[in-house]
Amino acid sequence: MSQPPRIDTPRMAYSVLERRATLATVGILLALAGVAWWRTIGTAGGMNSMVQGFAWVGTAMPFDMGAAVFLAMWTTMMVAMMFPTIAPIVLLHRLVMRRQARGLAPTVTFAAGYLAVWSAVGIVPLTVLLGFRRISHGSTWVEIAAGGVLVIAGGYQFTRWKQACLRACRTPLTFLATHDFGTGLRGTFRAGGAHGLYCLGCCWALMAVLLVVGLMNLTWMAAIAVIFLAEKNSRHSVALTRVVGTAVVLLGVAVLVHPALLQSLSPMPDMSSPMSGM
């Protein structure tokens, strides 16, 4: 394990374990993501302050949710959106642990370390939403901020930081071979956290788009989750990041030029339906 193979790709990870172990591991991750999506969809109907985005600041964003409840909801969202993307590194981590005659606990701990990073990041949108409560609807700077967030998010797709973090996500065996924090569960948790930080570096910009269109806007959530999955698994990931970056930048410029477009990105839904975020 000290020398990773020449071909280190997410697709390779699906062939390292026997078929039964691979299906079981991937099945658990997808099942957890599926339950998280189910919970998120069910919750979105009552979260009118987070289904709408910047366009409805001061109108539909009272936000009286407690921090603990919000972070629990945010963590559920992260399981839904991110767990399908980490299947390759979880499979490879399981392979390494089996070769070391260790049980399932280290791999579970690795995934927990990964999730801990994304859970902690929830403090950022929580702070933003709390700030929104004090802003008057129709403030010009809100429209400028929305367009600016989109331009920055799209522009980040072209940066060296994005590519470096994406490379770490797309070479899971190399990551495991070069990030050794010890053999105990504490070291395994730290390794999972380190991978979570790379994933955060790869994905934070597009996650920021949700603040513009609605944090729990299910349509946008699903689209961004698919982009994350494709970026980390497709052979054309570099081209994809540029296409997505260009589209988001152009969308941001359009919002800056025509602020009314902001409302069409996240129209006010009928909150009586549990699928209102769709």
N, C-alpha and C positions, 0 to 999 in steps of 0.2 A: 504493500500500500504506500510505500514511500515515494514511488515513482508512478504518477498517473499515466494512463495509456495515452497514445497519440490522439485517439478519437475520444474526446470527453464531451458528450452531448447529453441533453435531457433524454433523448430517445434511447440512447444506450442503456440508461438506468432501468428501463423496463425489461431488460433481458438478463440482468445479473442474478436474480433470484429464480427459484423454480416457479412455475406458473401459479401454483396454488398460493404461495406466499405473496407473489406480486398482486394477484387479484384480491387477496384479503387486505393487503396494505392499502392499495388504491381504493378498494371498496369502502374501507373505514373512513378515509379522508373525504371521499365523495359523499358518504352518508352523513358525516358531520356537516359538510358544506350544505347538503340538501336540507337538513334540519334547520340550520342557521338561516337559509333562504326562506324556509317556511315561517320561522319566527319573525324574520324581518318583514316579510309581506304582511303577516298578521298585525304587526306593530305599526306599520306605516300608516294605516288608516286613521289612527288616532294621533299621529304626529304631524299635524298641519303646520306646525312651526318649523319643521325640518324637511317637509316635502317640497315646499317652495324655496326658491333661491333668492339671490340678491334683489330681484325685481319686486319682491313683496316685503322688503324690510320695512318695519313699522306698521304693516297692515296685517300680516298673518304670522308674525314671528314673536309672540309674547314670551315664549320659552320659560316655563316655570318648572322644568324638570330638574331634579336633584342631580348632583354630580355622580353619585354612585349608580343611579339608574341609567344615566346617560352613558357612562363608561361601560356598563354591562351591555347596553344596546350596541354601542360602538364595537365592542369585542365580538359580538355576534355577527355584525356586518363584516368584520375582518375574516372571521372563519368562513363565511359565505363566499367572499370574494377571493381570498388568498389561498385557502387550503388546497383547491385543485391545482394550483401552480407549484406547490412544493412537493408533489408526489415523487419526482425524480430524486431529489436529495434525501428524502425520507427513505426511499428504497435503498439507496446507496449507504446511508447511515445504518440501516438495518443489516445490510450485508457485512459491513465492517464490524458491527457488534456481534454478529453470529460467528465471524472468524475469530473473534476474541473470546468466544464462549460466554458472552454476556446475554442477559435476558432481554425482555422487551422494554423494561423500565428506562434504559438510557435513550432509546429512540423516542419514547413518549416525552421524556424530559427535554430532548432536543427540540421537539415540536413546541413544547411549552415555552422554552426560551425564545423561540421565534415569535410566538404569539404574544409574549410579554412585551416585546418591543412595539408591536402594532397597537396593543392595548394602551400602553403609556402615551402613545402619540395622540390618543383621543383627547388629551388635555388641550391640544391646540384648537380643534373645532369647538370644543366646549367653551373655551375662552372667547372665540369669535362670536358664537351664538349669544353668549352672555352680553357681549358688547353691542350686538344688534338691538337688544331690547331698548337701548337709549337713543336710537337713531330715528329721526323723523322720516316718514315715508316721502319719497320724491326728492330726497337730497341728491343734488347733482353728483356729488363725489361718489355716491354708491354706484352709479352707472359707470363712472370712470374707473372705480376700483374693480368692478366686475370685468370690464374689458381688459384692464391691466393684468388681472389674475390669469385670464385666458391667454394673453400674449406671452406672459412669463412661463406659464405651464407648457405652452407649445414650443417656445424657444428652448426650454430645458431639454427637450427631446434631442436636440442637436449637440449637446455639450459633451465634453470628455467625461464628466462625472456620470452622466447617464449611461454612456457606453461602458465605462469601467464597472459600474454596479450591475449592469445587465450581463456583462461578461462573467461576473462572479456567479450570477444566478444561472447562467447557461452552461457553466462548467462545474457541476456539482461535485465530481470526484476530486478535481483539483482543489476545490474549496476545502473538502474534508481532509485532504492530504496536507494542506498548508495552514490549517487552523486547529492546532492541538492545544487545548486548555487543560489537559490532564485526563486521567481515566475515571475519576469519580463523577457522580451525578452533577456536582457543582460545575465541573469542567464541561460536561455535556450541555448543561443549561447555558453556559457562557458561549459555547460554540453555536448553539441555536440562536442566541441573541445576536451574535456577530453576523450570522446569515440574515437575520431579520433586519439588521441595520443596512446591509447591502440591498435587500429587497426594498426597504424604505427609500434608499437613495435612488433606486430604479423607478419607483412608483409614486412617490409623494406628489409630483407635479400633477399627474392626472387625477389623483385623489383630490387635489385642491379644486379641480373643476367642479366637484360635487358641491362645494360651498357656493358656487355661482348658480348652479341649476337646481339645487336642492339636495341636502345631505342624504335624504332617504328617498330620492326620486328613483323609483325602481327601474325604469327604463334606462336611465343613464348609468345606474349602478351595474346593471347587467352588461351594457355595452362596454364599460370600462373594464369589468372583470374579464370579458372575452379578449379584450386587447392585451391585458396582462398575461393571460394564458398563451396567446399567440406570440407575444414578444419573447416569452421565455422558452417556447418550444418550436416555433417555426424556423425553418432554414433561412427565411427571408426577414429575420427579425430587424436587422439594421435598416432595410428599406421600409419596413413597417413603421419603425419609430419615426422616420423622417416624414412619411405620409401623414401619420397621425399628428406629428408636430406641426406640419404645414397647415393641416385642416384646423387645428385649434388656434393657431396664430391668426389665420384668416377670420375665424369666427370672432376672436377677440377684437380685431380691427373693425369688423362689421358692427360689433356692439358699440365701440367707441364712436363710430360714424353715425350709426342709427340706434340710439339708446332704446327705442321702442322694441327692438328685436329681443331685448333681454326678457320681456314677459313671455314671448313666444317660445323661448327655450325651456321655460318651466311654467306652463299655464296653470292657473288656479284650478285644481281638480275638485270633483265632487267628493267631499270628505265623508259622505255617508257610506261609501263603498270601501271594503278592505283592500281593494285593488286600486285605490285612488292614485297611488304613486305611479301607476303604469301609464 
